[in-house]
């Protein structure tokens, strides 16, 4: 886990890239476990919207109990994206 992985501090970051790759391993202290809250996903969506990038890839690795799939679909809905 990295500091702020539950959504971060919300500050705009200047990224010298055309894309970002985010790995989310779960909100709990146990890696690869737990389900992100809607509020945490909204925080990530708000952060993603501030980035001037061509693409943002988010990899959910909290695969216990299929939370990764649930969280990915919910984040896509928050961002206004259609399901693949």
Phi, psi and omega per residue, in radians:
X1 nan 2.512 3.081
X2 -1.883 2.688 3.099
X3 -0.986 2.353 3.114
X4 1.416 0.196 -3.083
X5 -1.200 -0.193 3.080
X6 -1.464 0.081 3.096
X7 2.492 -0.286 3.042
X8 1.374 -3.035 -3.068
X9 -1.599 -0.051 3.069
X10 1.416 -0.007 -3.142
X11 -1.279 2.487 3.097
X12 -1.211 2.385 3.130
X13 -1.990 2.497 3.046
X14 -1.650 2.024 -3.099
X15 -1.987 2.137 -3.111
X16 -1.464 0.808 -3.081
X17 -2.324 2.919 3.023
X18 -1.710 -0.144 3.110
X19 -2.604 2.859 3.051
X20 -2.282 2.582 3.092
X21 -2.178 2.049 -3.087
X22 -1.995 2.276 3.055
X23 -1.949 2.130 3.121
X24 -1.992 2.036 -3.030
X25 -1.672 0.094 3.140
X26 1.996 2.627 -3.062
X27 -1.434 -0.209 -3.080
X28 -1.568 2.947 3.107
X29 -1.187 -0.473 3.067
X30 -1.396 2.096 -3.101
X31 -1.066 2.571 3.059
X32 1.181 0.389 -3.078
X33 -2.326 2.821 3.043
X34 1.546 2.872 -3.113
X35 -2.054 2.255 3.098
X36 -1.181 2.463 3.095
X37 -1.299 2.783 3.076
X38 -1.029 -0.681 3.134
X39 -1.095 -0.731 3.110
X40 -1.110 -0.717 3.121
X41 -1.187 -0.629 3.060
X42 -1.116 -0.649 3.101
X43 -1.127 -0.768 3.078
X44 -1.086 -0.748 3.140
X45 -1.069 -0.736 3.118
X46 -1.097 -0.716 3.115
X47 -1.133 -0.805 -3.132
X48 -1.027 -0.706 -3.127
X49 -1.108 -0.410 -3.132
X50 -1.409 -0.273 -3.082
X51 -1.449 2.317 3.100
X52 -1.599 1.337 -3.061
X53 -2.236 2.722 3.059
X54 -1.275 -0.613 -3.081
X55 -2.635 2.596 3.017
X56 -2.295 2.134 3.122
X57 -1.848 2.171 3.133
X58 -2.025 2.123 -3.137
X59 -1.902 1.970 3.074
X60 -1.572 2.118 -3.106
X61 -1.952 0.264 3.091
X62 -1.563 1.211 -2.945
X63 -1.487 -0.009 3.075
X64 -1.134 2.253 3.106
X65 1.061 0.460 3.098
X66 1.073 0.461 3.104
X67 -1.129 -0.569 -3.117
X68 -1.014 -0.821 -3.140
X69 -1.114 -0.796 3.124
X70 -1.030 -0.825 -3.126
X71 -1.158 -0.656 3.120
X72 -1.115 -0.794 3.131
X73 -1.118 -0.734 3.141
X74 -1.130 -0.733 3.112
X75 -1.097 -0.716 3.105
X76 -1.058 -0.730 3.118
X77 -1.120 -0.748 3.124
X78 -1.060 -0.677 -3.130
X79 -1.413 -0.071 3.131
X80 1.355 0.462 3.138
X81 -1.765 2.646 3.101
X82 -1.467 2.743 3.086
X83 -1.215 2.545 3.117
X84 -1.204 nan nan
